[in-house]
Each structure stands twice: as structure tokens, then as C-alpha cells.
Amino acid sequence: MDNSLVTQATATPFLASATSQQQSNRATLNLEKREMSNREIAVRGFVNEKFGKTYGRSLFHYAIYNGTVEIAKPHTKYLIDLFEYARWDKSASTPEQLAWSKELYEADFHNEPEVLASWIKHYNPLTKQKQLVNGFCVYSPLKQQLIMIIHDPEHEVEEEWTLEVKHCSKSGDNKPVFIATNADLTTL
């Protein structure tokens, strides 16, 4: 490995830019620089039944999948809406979202085929309120990989995960089409 790649990797602490070695495996996290969490998490993805339908004049639902994110100890729940990467990238509006968008762009996620992304919302089951938190979720169907980064000190979650995605064999109403977890699902 030449020194220019080492300098480049240390200049972008969260995400590594694509190199000639990564052309076939684009958009990868710099896992050497990141410490992945062992905290139990379960991500369930559901087909968005409203996809492509209108909710107003010339307004359409564009999320391909909806999902839930459950984290243990303390139990916390988040929601995700997975959009095509380009549509998600254009939705960045807060300074934190713009920073994440820039880092993912520098890591060449915009050239990854079929990649989906989502901002993350904390879900309070008692009040049914959804609050945007600092972080994102990226799902690559081709790699069967889900990357989740959540920085939510209010709910004691400052974690990062890279999870393998499994497709569910049984489908139907209220059944997920994919699951990504590092835990026994009966404990969450």
C-alpha cells in the first residue's frame, strides 16, 4: 500500500474513499479506523405498501422499504425509510446530514449500484412521536450489508454497526422482507 492511500484514509476518519483496489467493491467503510458496536441490534425491513402512491397533488411516496431498528440495553426503537441513494442525498438539510452526505459521497456510495439510504428517527411508542436523530442507515442489496450509525446521546445511543442482511423466506402482511441483526431476536 502506498503512502498516499494511508494519508487519504487518515484524512477521512469515518469513511474511506474508493481506490483502484476497491473498484469492484466500492463504498466500503474504513473498518480499521472504526470500532463497531457489540450492542445488540435488530433491523427489520418491510416493503413500503405506499411506494409510488400519491399523498397530494404531484406528491408521491418514494421510500422503497420502511424499517424498524430495535436496540437493547436500554431498549430503544428507531424508524428508517430507505430511499434510492440519489433521492436520499438530496433530502439532506441539517448540518449533520450535510456532513454525513459529504462523507458518503467521498466514499463513493453514489456510484454503488442499487444502494438505499435513510435518515434515522427515534420512535417513542408511548406518544407515537418521531424525532430525527444524528445518523444514517445504508443498505446494499448486492453486498447483503447494512451500515447503521446512530449518534443519539439523549437516548444513550452512540453506536456504529455493520450487519449482514438475511432475506426472509416467509412473506405477507406485517412480515419483514429482510432482517439484519447481531442478537437473538427473542431477547429484543
N, CA, C and O of each residue as an XYZ file, in Angstrom:
752
protein
N       0.853     -1.172      0.000
C       0.000      0.000      0.000
C       0.897      1.232      0.000
O       1.829      1.326      0.799
N       0.612      2.185     -0.905
C       1.469      3.365     -0.942
C       1.044      4.382      0.107
O      -0.060      4.297      0.645
N       1.912      5.340      0.400
C       1.666      6.315      1.460
C       0.504      7.246      1.150
O      -0.143      7.730      2.079
N       0.213      7.515     -0.120
C      -0.904      8.395     -0.447
C      -2.227      7.801      0.022
O      -3.119      8.540      0.437
N      -2.368      6.467     -0.036
C      -3.595      5.829      0.438
C      -3.696      5.891      1.950
O      -4.791      6.059      2.487
N      -2.589      5.761      2.640
C      -2.595      5.854      4.100
C      -2.989      7.270      4.516
O      -3.799      7.446      5.427
N      -2.424      8.269      3.862
C      -2.762      9.655      4.169
C      -4.226      9.909      3.888
O      -4.903     10.567      4.678
N      -4.728      9.399      2.775
C      -6.109      9.594      2.411
C      -7.040      8.940      3.434
O      -8.062      9.528      3.785
N      -6.720      7.764      3.910
C      -7.560      7.067      4.880
C      -7.587      7.788      6.215
O      -8.630      7.821      6.869
N      -6.475      8.364      6.636
C      -6.465      9.061      7.906
C      -7.110     10.431      7.791
O      -7.560     10.980      8.797
N      -7.167     10.997      6.592
C      -7.803     12.300      6.415
C      -9.313     12.184      6.492
O      -9.977     13.158      6.847
N      -9.878     11.036      6.174
C     -11.313     10.811      6.279
C     -11.540      9.741      7.337
O     -11.569      8.553      7.015
N     -11.703     10.149      8.611
C     -11.748      9.181      9.699
C     -12.948      8.249      9.650
O     -12.857      7.135     10.166
N     -14.067      8.647      9.057
C     -15.237      7.789      9.099
C     -15.364      6.895      7.887
O     -15.692      5.715      8.018
N     -15.112      7.429      6.724
C     -15.328      6.646      5.521
C     -14.112      6.727      4.630
O     -13.491      7.784      4.521
N     -13.768      5.645      4.003
C     -12.604      5.608      3.124
C     -13.032      5.862      1.690
O     -14.065      5.360      1.247
N     -12.252      6.628      0.975
C     -12.537      6.886     -0.433
C     -12.219      5.645     -1.245
O     -11.428      4.800     -0.828
N     -12.845      5.546     -2.409
C     -12.621      4.388     -3.272
C     -11.234      4.456     -3.873
O     -10.783      5.529     -4.273
N     -10.555      3.328     -3.943
C      -9.240      3.226     -4.554
C      -9.336      2.273     -5.715
O     -10.395      1.695     -5.962
N      -8.236      2.098     -6.439
C      -8.263      1.178     -7.569
C      -8.554     -0.243     -7.116
O      -9.150     -1.015     -7.867
N      -8.145     -0.609     -5.894
C      -8.428     -1.944     -5.372
C      -9.903     -2.117     -5.052
O     -10.405     -3.242     -5.030
N     -10.596     -1.030     -4.805
C     -11.987     -1.100     -4.391
C     -12.953     -0.905     -5.554
O     -14.160     -0.856     -5.318
N     -12.487     -0.791     -6.795
C     -13.382     -0.514     -7.909
C     -14.489     -1.551     -8.002
O     -15.627     -1.200     -8.313
N     -14.192     -2.801     -7.745
C     -15.226     -3.823     -7.799
C     -15.999     -3.912     -6.493
O     -17.072     -4.514     -6.453
N     -15.478     -3.330     -5.436
C     -16.119     -3.378     -4.131
C     -16.195     -1.962     -3.575
O     -15.603     -1.662     -2.538
N     -16.912     -1.112     -4.255
C     -16.963      0.303     -3.905
C     -17.710      0.531     -2.607
O     -18.356     -0.366     -2.065
N     -17.603      1.756     -2.128
C     -18.379      2.234     -0.996
C     -18.217      1.366      0.234
O     -19.198      0.830      0.750
N     -17.017      1.224      0.700
C     -16.790      0.451      1.920
C     -16.368      1.380      3.047
O     -15.739      2.412      2.813
N     -16.706      1.018      4.234
C     -16.282      1.777      5.397
C     -14.833      1.478      5.698
O     -14.340      0.387      5.408
N     -14.162      2.429      6.272
C     -12.800      2.207      6.723
C     -12.894      1.521      8.085
O     -12.822      2.179      9.123
N     -13.053      0.210      8.077
C     -13.312     -0.540      9.305
C     -12.124     -0.541     10.248
O     -12.297     -0.751     11.449
N     -10.913     -0.312      9.735
C      -9.752     -0.274     10.617
C      -9.817      0.932     11.559
O      -9.327      0.868     12.686
N     -10.418      2.021     11.099
C     -10.495      3.244     11.895
C     -11.718      3.292     12.793
O     -11.775      4.113     13.708
N     -12.698      2.429     12.551
C     -13.961      2.485     13.269
C     -14.049      1.314     14.234
O     -13.564      0.218     13.954
N     -14.658      1.562     15.341
C     -14.907      0.484     16.285
C     -16.392      0.152     16.236
O     -17.228      0.950     16.658
N     -16.712     -1.025     15.720
C     -18.101     -1.434     15.598
C     -18.632     -1.854     16.963
O     -17.907     -2.395     17.798
N     -19.894     -1.592     17.158
C     -20.522     -1.877     18.439
C     -20.897     -3.348     18.558
O     -21.245     -3.996     17.571
N     -20.821     -3.862     19.774
C     -21.305     -5.206     20.084
C     -22.702     -5.151     20.687
O     -23.304     -6.188     20.963
N     -23.216     -3.947     20.891
C     -24.543     -3.780     21.462
C     -25.570     -4.445     20.549
O     -25.501     -4.329     19.326
N     -26.516     -5.139     21.162
C     -27.494     -5.890     20.395
C     -28.419     -4.967     19.615
O     -28.926     -3.975     20.138
N     -28.625     -5.323     18.341
C     -29.470     -4.536     17.452
C     -30.205     -5.485     16.509
O     -29.684     -6.535     16.131
N     -31.410     -5.100     16.142
C     -32.185     -5.845     15.142
C     -32.840     -4.841     14.214
O     -33.561     -3.945     14.654
N     -32.582     -5.000     12.927
C     -33.176     -4.139     11.906
C     -34.079     -5.003     11.047
O     -33.648     -6.010     10.487
N     -35.345     -4.595     10.951
C     -36.309     -5.331     10.130
C     -36.800     -4.403      9.024
O     -37.241     -3.285      9.290
N     -36.719     -4.879      7.776
C     -37.158     -4.086      6.634
C     -38.444     -4.635      6.045
O     -38.588     -5.842      5.850
N     -39.382     -3.734      5.764
C     -40.689     -4.101      5.230
C     -40.900     -3.387      3.894
O     -40.427     -2.267      3.704
N     -41.602     -4.028      2.984
C     -41.944     -3.373      1.725
C     -42.888     -2.216      2.038
O     -43.857     -2.386      2.779
N     -42.609     -1.051      1.482
C     -43.473      0.105      1.678
C     -44.681     -0.038      0.762
O     -44.575      0.149     -0.450
N     -45.806     -0.362      1.333
C     -47.034     -0.571      0.562
C     -47.501      0.717     -0.117
O     -48.267      0.662     -1.078
N     -47.052      1.867      0.366
C     -47.460      3.155     -0.207
C     -46.529      3.620     -1.326
O     -46.766      4.663     -1.936
N     -45.473      2.852     -1.599
C     -44.486      3.257     -2.608
C     -45.165      3.556     -3.941
O     -45.924      2.741     -4.466
N     -44.876      4.752     -4.481
C     -45.417      5.155     -5.776
C     -46.813      5.729     -5.732
O     -47.302      6.235     -6.742
N     -47.468      5.664     -4.587
C     -48.821      6.211     -4.462
C     -48.746      7.674     -4.054
O     -47.768      8.114     -3.449
N     -49.779      8.411     -4.388
C     -49.782      9.848     -4.088
C     -50.339     10.110     -2.698
O     -51.152      9.350     -2.173
N     -49.871     11.216     -2.117
C     -50.456     11.704     -0.866
C     -50.809     13.169     -1.003
O     -50.990     13.862     -0.002
N     -50.908     13.638     -2.214
C     -51.272     15.007     -2.551
C     -51.032     15.201     -4.034
O     -50.529     14.310     -4.719
N     -51.392     16.356     -4.513
C     -51.226     16.624     -5.938
C     -49.748     16.608     -6.306
O     -48.969     17.420     -5.807
N     -49.369     15.692     -7.170
C     -47.986     15.522     -7.651
C     -46.995     15.184     -6.540
O     -45.796     15.417     -6.698
N     -47.471     14.641     -5.421
C     -46.610     14.228     -4.321
C     -46.716     12.711     -4.179
O     -47.813     12.163     -4.074
N     -45.557     12.037     -4.176
C     -45.537     10.589     -4.152
C     -44.708     10.066     -2.981
O     -43.790     10.731     -2.502
N     -45.051      8.867     -2.536
C     -44.246      8.160     -1.541
C     -43.094      7.496     -2.285
O     -43.325      6.695     -3.191
N     -41.847      7.821     -1.913
C     -40.682      7.312     -2.620
C     -39.850      6.305     -1.835
O     -38.915      5.726     -2.388
N     -40.161      6.084     -0.575
C     -39.397      5.101      0.204
C     -39.730      3.692     -0.290
O     -40.897      3.302     -0.337
N     -38.702      2.940     -0.655
C     -38.905      1.583     -1.158
C     -39.199      0.628     -0.007
O     -40.080     -0.227     -0.106
N     -38.452      0.782      1.087
C     -38.667     -0.028      2.288
C     -38.862      0.891      3.485
O     -38.285      1.977      3.549
N     -39.680      0.446      4.429
C     -39.771      1.043      5.756
C     -39.124      0.044      6.690
O     -39.088     -1.150      6.393
N     -38.615      0.514      7.814
C     -37.998     -0.424      8.718
C     -38.026      0.027     10.159
O     -38.245      1.198     10.469
N     -37.796     -0.942     11.035
C     -37.666     -0.669     12.458
C     -36.270     -1.082     12.898
O     -35.695     -2.043     12.387
N     -35.742     -0.338     13.853
C     -34.432     -0.619     14.435
C     -34.642     -0.714     15.938
O     -35.053      0.258     16.572
N     -34.365     -1.866     16.502
C     -34.500     -2.043     17.949
C     -33.129     -2.293     18.540
O     -32.371     -3.139     18.065
N     -32.827     -1.543     19.586
C     -31.534     -1.639     20.257
C     -31.789     -1.998     21.716
O     -32.702     -1.463     22.346
N     -30.980     -2.902     22.243
C     -31.145     -3.378     23.621
C     -30.261     -2.594     24.587
O     -29.268     -1.984     24.192
N     -30.638     -2.627     25.834
C     -29.861     -2.162     26.997
C     -29.399     -0.712     26.886
O     -28.232     -0.494     26.559
N     -30.208      0.254     27.128
C     -31.652      0.230     27.334
C     -32.382      0.081     26.003
O     -31.877      0.470     24.950
N     -33.574     -0.487     26.079
C     -34.355     -0.727     24.866
C     -34.759      0.611     24.239
O     -35.350      1.470     24.893
N     -34.428      0.759     22.972
C     -34.733      1.966     22.220
C     -35.167      1.549     20.830
O     -34.671      0.564     20.284
N     -36.103      2.310     20.254
C     -36.601      1.968     18.929
C     -36.441      3.155     17.987
O     -36.685      4.303     18.359
N     -36.024      2.852     16.758
C     -35.864      3.855     15.713
C     -36.601      3.391     14.466
O     -36.902      2.208     14.310
N     -36.890      4.343     13.577
C     -37.548      4.050     12.314
C     -36.668      4.508     11.159
O     -35.959      5.510     11.258
N     -36.725      3.760     10.068
C     -35.985      4.135      8.864
C     -36.920      4.043      7.658
O     -37.839      3.224      7.630
N     -36.674      4.889      6.673
C     -37.348      4.859      5.377
C     -36.251      4.822      4.335
O     -35.560      5.819      4.126
N     -36.083      3.689      3.681
C     -34.980      3.516      2.742
C     -35.367      3.994      1.337
O     -36.276      3.461      0.702
N     -34.638      5.023      0.879
C     -34.841      5.637     -0.421
C     -33.680      5.276     -1.338
O     -32.627      4.841     -0.871
N     -33.873      5.457     -2.655
C     -32.751      5.376     -3.575
C     -31.729      6.405     -3.119
O     -32.098      7.486     -2.658
N     -30.439      6.077     -3.245
C     -29.390      6.931     -2.691
C     -29.486      8.383     -3.175
O     -29.382      9.305     -2.366
N     -29.683      8.599     -4.476
C     -29.715      9.962     -5.015
C     -30.851     10.778     -4.408
O     -30.664     11.952     -4.089
N     -32.014     10.181     -4.245
C     -33.155     10.898     -3.648
C     -32.885     11.196     -2.182
O     -33.203     12.283     -1.701
N     -32.297     10.231     -1.461
C     -31.960     10.435     -0.053
C     -30.928     11.550      0.104
O     -31.053     12.403      0.983
N     -29.916     11.537     -0.749
C     -28.839     12.519     -0.675
C     -29.373     13.938     -0.848
O     -28.904     14.862     -0.184
N     -30.335     14.113     -1.723
C     -30.922     15.441     -1.966
C     -31.764     15.920     -0.786
O     -32.054     17.112     -0.685
N     -32.159     15.016      0.105
C     -33.004     15.404      1.233
C     -32.213     15.940      2.422
O     -32.813     16.379      3.403
N     -30.883     15.915      2.363
C     -30.055     16.398      3.476
C     -30.304     17.884      3.685
O     -30.220     18.671      2.742
N     -30.612     18.270      4.929
C     -30.920     19.677      5.208
C     -30.220     20.224      6.452
O     -29.890     21.410      6.489
N     -29.989     19.404      7.459
C     -29.323     19.896      8.665
C     -27.802     19.832      8.469
O     -27.328     19.112      7.590
N     -27.040     20.568      9.270
C     -25.573     20.494      9.148
C     -25.027     19.076      9.340
O     -24.079     18.683      8.660
N     -25.615     18.310     10.256
C     -25.170     16.932     10.473
C     -25.444     16.076      9.246
O     -24.594     15.290      8.829
N     -26.633     16.231      8.669
C     -26.977     15.456      7.478
C     -26.077     15.823      6.309
O     -25.659     14.943      5.557
N     -25.774     17.095      6.142
C     -24.884     17.519      5.061
C     -23.483     16.931      5.254
O     -22.830     16.551      4.282
N     -23.026     16.856      6.502
C     -21.712     16.269      6.779
C     -21.707     14.776      6.442
O     -20.763     14.285      5.823
N     -22.765     14.046      6.851
C     -22.848     12.622      6.516
C     -22.915     12.429      5.008
O     -22.257     11.545      4.459
N     -23.701     13.247      4.350
C     -23.841     13.150      2.901
C     -22.495     13.340      2.207
O     -22.163     12.621      1.266
N     -21.736     14.307      2.678
C     -20.416     14.571      2.091
C     -19.481     13.377      2.301
O     -18.780     12.969      1.375
N     -19.469     12.819      3.505
C     -18.592     11.686      3.789
C     -18.971     10.460      2.959
O     -18.093      9.742      2.481
N     -20.261     10.217      2.786
C     -20.688      9.086      1.963
C     -20.355      9.324      0.495
O     -19.998      8.391     -0.224
N     -20.471     10.564      0.054
C     -20.103     10.885     -1.328
C     -18.616     10.640     -1.553
O     -18.220     10.071     -2.570
N     -17.796     11.073     -0.600
C     -16.348     10.872     -0.708
C     -15.983      9.386     -0.681
O     -14.948      8.991     -1.217
N     -16.824      8.569     -0.061
C     -16.586      7.121     -0.027
C     -17.157      6.431     -1.265
O     -17.098      5.206     -1.378
N     -17.708      7.214     -2.190
C     -18.178      6.715     -3.478
C     -19.470      5.897     -3.374
O     -19.716      5.026     -4.209
N     -20.290      6.166     -2.363
C     -21.564      5.463     -2.251
C     -22.512      5.825     -3.385
O     -23.371      5.021     -3.748
N     -22.372      7.022     -3.951
C     -23.267      7.440     -5.026
C     -23.083      6.597     -6.284
O     -23.969      6.582     -7.139
N     -21.966      5.900     -6.421
C     -21.734      5.019     -7.569
C     -22.039      3.552     -7.275
O     -21.951      2.708     -8.168
N     -22.388      3.254     -6.056
C     -22.737      1.878     -5.682
C     -24.096      1.525     -6.296
O     -25.065      2.251     -6.075
N     -24.194      0.431     -7.061
C     -25.478      0.090     -7.683
C     -26.508     -0.365     -6.651
O     -26.204     -1.128     -5.734
N     -27.728      0.122     -6.828
C     -28.894     -0.285     -6.037
C     -28.812      0.060     -4.548
O     -29.613     -0.456     -3.769
N     -27.889      0.897     -4.132
C     -27.772      1.210     -2.711
C     -28.955      2.075     -2.263
O     -29.411      2.957     -2.991
N     -29.436      1.801     -1.055
C     -30.545      2.542     -0.459
C     -30.050      3.183      0.831
O     -29.150      2.660      1.487
N     -30.646      4.322      1.192
C     -30.204      5.025      2.395
C     -31.381      5.667      3.113
O     -32.438      5.904      2.528
N     -31.171      5.943      4.398
C     -32.225      6.533      5.223
C     -31.624      7.390      6.322
O     -30.554      7.084      6.849
N     -32.317      8.460      6.662
C     -32.049      9.165      7.911
C     -32.754      8.375      8.993
O     -33.606      7.540      8.689
N     -32.421      8.616     10.230
C     -32.955      7.805     11.327
C     -33.805      8.668     12.245
O     -33.436      9.789     12.596
N     -34.962      8.112     12.625
C     -35.861      8.809     13.546
C     -36.056      7.962     14.794
O     -36.302      6.759     14.711
N     -35.943      8.608     15.960
C     -36.252      7.920     17.211
C     -37.769      7.830     17.324
O     -38.481      8.788     17.023
N     -38.255      6.674     17.761
C     -39.689      6.459     17.906
C     -40.030      6.233     19.368
O     -39.489      5.337     20.016
N     -40.932      7.055     19.877
C     -41.417      6.909     21.242
C     -42.759      6.179     21.178
O     -43.745      6.767     20.734
N     -42.829      4.908     21.610
C     -44.073      4.142     21.478
C     -45.224      4.661     22.344
O     -46.388      4.401     22.041
N     -44.911      5.388     23.413
C     -45.974      5.910     24.277
C     -46.691      7.091     23.634
O     -47.920      7.162     23.650
N     -45.922      8.015     23.072
C     -46.518      9.213     22.474
C     -46.660      9.099     20.962
O     -47.318      9.928     20.333
N     -46.036      8.063     20.372
C     -46.002      7.833     18.925
C     -45.292      8.963     18.175
O     -45.520      9.164     16.982
N     -44.439      9.693     18.879
C     -43.681     10.776     18.247
C     -42.426     10.226     17.590
O     -41.818      9.266     18.065
N     -42.054     10.865     16.477
C     -40.849     10.513     15.743
C     -39.950     11.740     15.728
O     -40.371     12.828     15.338
N     -38.697     11.551     16.162
C     -37.752     12.654     16.245
C     -36.485     12.293     15.475
O     -35.868     11.261     15.736
N     -36.103     13.139     14.530
C     -34.904     12.921     13.743
C     -33.676     12.953     14.649
O     -33.559     13.834     15.501
N     -32.764     12.002     14.473
C     -31.531     11.951     15.254
C     -30.337     12.003     14.296
O     -30.492     11.822     13.088
N     -29.162     12.248     14.843
C     -27.949     12.320     14.046
C     -27.511     10.907     13.683
O     -27.193     10.103     14.559
N     -27.496     10.613     12.402
C     -27.076      9.295     11.944
C     -27.743      8.924     10.647
O     -28.559      9.673     10.110
N     -27.387      7.758     10.148
C     -27.934      7.283      8.888
C     -27.862      5.773      8.828
O     -27.217      5.122      9.650
N     -28.545      5.233      7.824
C     -28.535      3.808      7.546
C     -28.328      3.648      6.049
O     -28.974      4.333      5.256
N     -27.431      2.749      5.655
C     -27.192      2.450      4.244
C     -27.348      0.948      4.052
O     -26.760      0.150      4.781
N     -28.149      0.580      3.062
C     -28.399     -0.830      2.763
C     -27.956     -1.123      1.335
O     -28.418     -0.485      0.388
N     -27.062     -2.086      1.191
C     -26.599     -2.520     -0.118
C     -27.150     -3.913     -0.397
O     -26.623     -4.895      0.126
N     -28.200     -4.020     -1.212
C     -28.775     -5.339     -1.506
C     -27.789     -6.272     -2.209
O     -27.833     -7.484     -1.995
N     -26.913     -5.734     -3.032
C     -25.966     -6.584     -3.752
C     -24.927     -7.195     -2.825
O     -24.536     -8.349     -3.005
N     -24.476     -6.432     -1.831
C     -23.497     -6.937     -0.864
C     -24.153     -7.628      0.321
O     -23.473     -8.270      1.122
N     -25.478     -7.500      0.440
C     -26.201     -8.020      1.593
C     -25.623     -7.450      2.882
O     -25.351     -8.182      3.833
N     -25.440     -6.126      2.899
C     -24.815     -5.451      4.035
C     -25.627     -4.218      4.414
O     -26.142     -3.506      3.551
N     -25.732     -3.980      5.714
C     -26.416     -2.809      6.232
C     -25.468     -2.089      7.176
O     -24.911     -2.695      8.091
N     -25.289     -0.803      6.952
C     -24.430      0.027      7.794
C     -25.332      0.980      8.553
O     -26.150      1.681      7.957
N     -25.184      1.005      9.868
C     -26.025      1.827     10.723
C     -25.128      2.640     11.645
O     -24.313      2.082     12.379
N     -25.280      3.955     11.605
C     -24.543      4.839     12.514
C     -25.563      5.737     13.202
O     -26.295      6.477     12.545
N     -25.605      5.666     14.524
C     -26.542      6.474     15.308
C     -25.760      7.204     16.401
O     -25.047      6.585     17.190
N     -25.906      8.526     16.431
C     -25.335      9.360     17.496
C     -26.505     10.089     18.150
O     -26.903     11.170     17.716
N     -27.046      9.478     19.197
C     -28.228      9.983     19.890
C     -27.987      9.942     21.397
O     -28.493      9.050     22.078
N     -27.209     10.908     21.931
C     -26.890     10.874     23.367
C     -28.120     11.007     24.267
O     -28.093     10.549     25.409
N     -29.181     11.614     23.782
C     -30.404     11.764     24.580
C     -30.984     10.405     24.978
O     -31.575     10.266     26.048
N     -30.811      9.408     24.111
C     -31.331      8.065     24.386
C     -30.216      7.057     24.610
O     -30.434      5.851     24.491
N     -29.025      7.541     24.934
C     -27.863      6.728     25.286
C     -27.426      5.794     24.161
O     -27.059      4.644     24.407
N     -27.466      6.292     22.928
C     -27.027      5.504     21.779
C     -25.977      6.315     21.023
O     -26.286      7.342     20.419
N     -24.743      5.843     21.067
C     -23.619      6.415     20.319
C     -22.892      5.234     19.701
O     -21.795      4.880     20.134
N     -23.496      4.628     18.696
C     -23.023      3.343     18.204
C     -22.926      3.321     16.684
O     -23.523      4.140     15.985
N     -22.142      2.340     16.193
C     -21.988      2.088     14.764
C     -21.963      0.585     14.541
O     -21.302     -0.152     15.272
N     -22.702      0.131     13.509
C     -22.781     -1.277     13.207
C     -22.619     -1.511     11.711
O     -23.020     -0.682     10.895
N     -22.036     -2.633     11.367
C     -22.066     -3.168     10.014
C     -22.635     -4.576     10.146
O     -22.037     -5.443     10.782
N     -23.799     -4.791      9.536
C     -24.529     -6.034      9.742
C     -24.754     -6.771      8.428
O     -24.922     -6.159      7.373
N     -24.755     -8.087      8.515
C     -25.093     -8.917      7.372
C     -26.619     -9.007      7.291
O     -27.295     -9.195      8.302
N     -27.140     -8.872      6.091
C     -28.586     -8.888      5.875
C     -29.022    -10.269      5.413
O     -28.388    -10.882      4.554
N     -30.102    -10.744      5.991
C     -30.708    -12.025      5.597
C     -32.110    -11.748      5.063
O     -32.877    -10.999      5.667
N     -32.437    -12.358      3.930
C     -33.780    -12.211      3.381
C     -34.697    -13.233      4.033
O     -34.296    -14.365      4.305
N     -35.922    -12.819      4.277
C     -36.895    -13.689      4.930
C     -37.596    -14.556      3.885
O     -37.954    -14.081      2.807
N     -37.785    -15.824      4.219
C     -38.413    -16.757      3.280
C     -39.933    -16.630      3.295
O     -40.578    -16.837      2.266
N     -40.504    -16.300      4.424
C     -41.954    -16.148      4.516
C     -42.305    -14.681      4.341
O     -41.713    -13.806      4.973
N     -43.266    -14.429      3.484
C     -43.683    -13.052      3.263
C     -45.167    -12.929      3.537
O     -45.887    -13.926      3.598
N     -45.612    -11.712      3.699
C     -47.017    -11.463      3.971
C     -47.179    -10.167      4.724
O     -46.215     -9.430      4.933
N     -48.413     -9.891      5.132
C     -48.691     -8.672      5.883
C     -47.928     -8.675      7.204
O     -47.886     -9.681      7.912
N     -47.340     -7.557      7.513
C     -46.603     -7.340      8.760
C     -45.437     -8.303      8.966
O     -45.029     -8.552     10.101
N     -44.903     -8.841      7.880
C     -43.726     -9.698      7.961
C     -42.592     -9.013      7.211
O     -42.794     -8.520      6.102
N     -41.405     -8.977      7.802
C     -40.289     -8.298      7.137
C     -39.805     -9.062      5.908
O     -39.962    -10.280      5.814
N     -39.207     -8.315      4.960
C     -38.604     -8.949      3.786
C     -37.118     -9.187      4.011
O     -36.518    -10.038      3.354
N     -36.511     -8.428      4.950
C     -35.128     -8.696      5.325
C     -34.910     -8.360      6.788
O     -35.624     -7.543      7.371
N     -33.902     -9.010      7.372
C     -33.523     -8.793      8.767
C     -32.007     -8.691      8.836
O     -31.292     -9.458      8.191
N     -31.524     -7.737      9.622
C     -30.091     -7.622      9.909
C     -29.962     -7.523     11.421
O     -30.528     -6.619     12.036
N     -29.223     -8.446     12.022
C     -29.119     -8.454     13.478
C     -27.802     -9.066     13.931
O     -27.147     -9.801     13.192
N     -27.432     -8.742     15.165
C     -26.274     -9.372     15.799
C     -26.719    -10.005     17.119
O     -25.901    -10.261     18.002
N     -28.027    -10.254     17.242
C     -28.563    -10.743     18.511
C     -29.616    -11.811     18.273
O     -30.074    -12.015     17.149
N     -29.991    -12.487     19.347
C     -31.100    -13.410     19.333
C     -32.381    -12.576     19.322
O     -32.593    -11.766     20.225
N     -33.225    -12.758     18.330
C     -34.396    -11.914     18.166
C     -35.413    -12.084     19.289
O     -36.253    -11.204     19.479
N     -35.369    -13.159     20.024
C     -36.314    -13.349     21.121
C     -35.979    -12.462     22.313
O     -36.825    -12.266     23.186
N     -34.756    -11.920     22.368
C     -34.368    -11.083     23.504
C     -34.667     -9.617     23.266
O     -34.618     -8.828     24.209
N     -34.973     -9.224     22.044
C     -35.242     -7.808     21.746
C     -36.708     -7.499     21.764
O     -37.100     -6.355     21.534
